[in-house]
């Protein structure tokens, strides 16, 4: 009998067996990620000391996890019967799938594997009161709502990354981080252990890695783009011993989380070269990097270097049983290789085209070694350059192009584009947000991510293994800030990779997030709460205010005063016909819930007029679209990724504004972001046309590149031609890549 039919017959019979049980199928689950099938009932299961757990040996990990969760979270001490049972079900085709039945007289968990059973336990966990999370549930019984759940993940790879090279975090925190992944049914922890700023794993064959490479002399203060850069003058560093790593890997195993280590090569190797200078092309003594970015010191492809790396990997393989080993492969400048006689001789000897093919030679040689040990490599999408190693899996971060290219070549792909998966980006426009690298990635954008690029056929889509959230820690100095940056965005990611698109609904998700905050509070997790913040948008009918959560009231002022319970209640867009200063906040019947929202609207002659672009902004930085360039609202002075800045990658941009009639114009002005550390450059030139007559040609530069031209003439059509900077030069961050252009409000007065 087919599995689904069996399931529904079983549920039907089970629910009918309770004489008073009334099914209420319209009840929505409060579970994250949302299950595939969910049926609720008005009945409950009473859990107390008279109930026990029975399980087959292969479900020992999951059953013990549930037992410990119940007994450590409450005064309930379970008995020795099968009121709660774990049963093997071979008809469940997905090894991570499960059936969870909570009936008035019993709880049944059915799965093909212990991993599936473990995910059933995580769903059951979310039916318990939040006090179980921290041991403050003091009663000796609890009622669990009766439900029937059938569930399985959409993707096999569901990951979270953590960079410990820039800032180091304790073993206990790493285990807590893994616990959080497991709670949300994420199954992979990508542990970024080495980089230019520090080597974080003990390698006994090469002790200088932990004696020297694990430490940097000082650390950058503030943002990379601050001029002049400042440093704290304090030695920083630490590393994980092999025993500590074994402890973490063992803990992850009990949570069905695979730990994938990343050992960077050939680039991001300055810390390693600081310990063993002979690994570089010059042989000169250097220090581990004290600031962030991309550095020219990379591994030299000598036989002695490969011997070193094989020795490192041998010890890594002993510590990590994962099928995959991540070898980086990203941001490897070729300057040293171009100037190295050995490298140039090797290019000729191996009949390679250039240094990019030399990188392919490097990656392929490492891949062959790991393949000989029964392992596979993952690399960032730069490993596509110069040709892809035969069996490599690509982690696509610079957008989706690398993913499409790799999948079409029938290579496995893990999606982690900056646009949707970089949790080190700002998650709110609020000025009180902690310092971050830049960008803007709100919760809704994470939730809206589809890991399967539209360019792929159904057959090619099978090579997309899943997706991963990344947390780079250049600007994240402590564990509470790590939590703040990943929560609640990790909740959204869990639903992206677990739940099928047809079951997803953002409004419903937000209500579940608000509920889930109570569990995060009980766990002591320092999440970012932006649910009560206000979003504003200028519409043709006026300025619109909205907030994420339902059942709340927005109150606002237009005179600069702080909103309170006596302020006007927002009900429709606020008309805008002059310079306006709006303040607003979310309230319940008793108090203000979120932070105060404020927006200055600089009304000018182009607001609401017709605007066209010759190219669309990049999807990752599309802001409010073309109309956002003339909505009277300027972008942040420090964040290029908010909804007012538009980003273009390598394109010359032509902007045409039709004012609708010939009017007198005093001046036209705009500005461009200039943050070279993020590959963002001021344009090489700006041309301004009035009704097709060239008015000026002015190249601009500086930290924030400003363009302003006095006109004092009449015109109807305003045209700006903005020339992209071009290719980023050698020695700069992102060398060899196209530069970004970011443009803000175009003001016409």
Helices and strands as residue ranges (DSSP letters): H 3-16, E 37-48, E 52-55, G 57-59, H 60-73, E 79-88, E 98-102, E 107-111, H 114-125, G 130-133, E 141-151, E 157-163, H 171-183, E 188-192, E 194-195, E 198-199, H 208-208, I 209-213, E 215-216, E 220-221, E 230-231, E 236-237, H 242-253, E 258-265, H 270-275, G 277-279, H 303-319, E 324-328, H 335-338, H 341-349, H 355-372, E 376-380, G 381-384, E 393-396, H 401-408, E 413-415, H 418-421, H 443-447, H 458-461, E 464-469, H 479-486, H 489-498, G 501-503, H 506-523, E 534-539, E 542-547, E 553-557, E 568-569, E 580-587, E 597-601, E 610-613, G 619-621, G 626-630, E 646-649, E 653-673, G 676-678, E 685-690, E 693-697, E 704-723, E 740-743, E 747-748
